Amino acid sequence: MSNKLLDRFRQQEADNIALSVKFNHWSLVMIAVMIRDQEQKLVASDLPVDDDGQQDNFWERIA
């Protein structure tokens, strides 16, 4: 009886790991898609790209 329970537990854990890997891959793909979409929106916008020196520089303040 314990061998069956142990085998069932191992199978469930293997299934959980496989599902986690699948979810991780799906998440990475979705992040890449969102980054690409955001880049396309930024390129298509008419917002200035270059810093005009007016903005506060966080890294200079903490140095």
Secondary structure, DSSP 8 states (H G I E B T S, - for coil): -HHHHHHHHHHHHHHHHHHHHHHHHHHHHHHHHHHHHHHHHHHHS----S--S-S--HHHHH-
